[in-house]
Amino acid sequence: MTAAPRDDLARRIAGEITLSDDPGATLRKWRTDFDISQTALAEQLDVSSSVVSDYESGRRESPGIGVIRRMVEALLDIDEARGGSRIRQYARVLSAGFESDIVQDLREYPTSIPLDTFYDAIGATKIVDGDEDRISGHTVINSIQAITRLSSEEFYRLYGQSTSRALVFTDVTRGESPLVAMRVVTPTPNAVVLHGLSEDDLWEHAPSLATIDGFGLAVTNRDLDSMLEDLRKLP
């Protein structure tokens, strides 16, 4: 793995922790984002688990720059030892110009895959067939953050290198907002997946809007972290 993505991410994490009003909570957020336990981080730092716990809970004085640097490097070292999936994920998102709380994953595949394979990977229920049955990538988006913070031009960048992709919207209650947004963004993706709801919860007009615009529509209520982990296993 090249040093640039890791270094960029290290600076980002360290800066966010340093500038946070609650450094311990921010450290905990990044540790859990990397799916690293307090015990694993403590072992990498050669300290007891209680030290990490005390920093995260605020029982210890806010860590200084040196401690933050060691903790960030430990997180990244652990991820690299596991194959570097989190570093690559954040590098893709950051290089596309997004905050990681808006775009949770963005990938281009080396070759297109059947849309049904994608649905199977995330435990999705197909609602509507689209005009295309293959995709070449995916983007996982927090729907509330995207709709409230992105301009129409920035919204278009969610497509990455190709519109032949699935857009997965998380933090969805019924699906109105993402599907209305799709009506004003052209071109449309090959598929839209609404995460966090079942078919019974879906907005009644969602299937007809997807049919009109020609994209596939599916829903899934898989645990978000598990879904993201399974998406990393796609080609």
Disulfide bonds with the S-S distance in Angstrom:
none
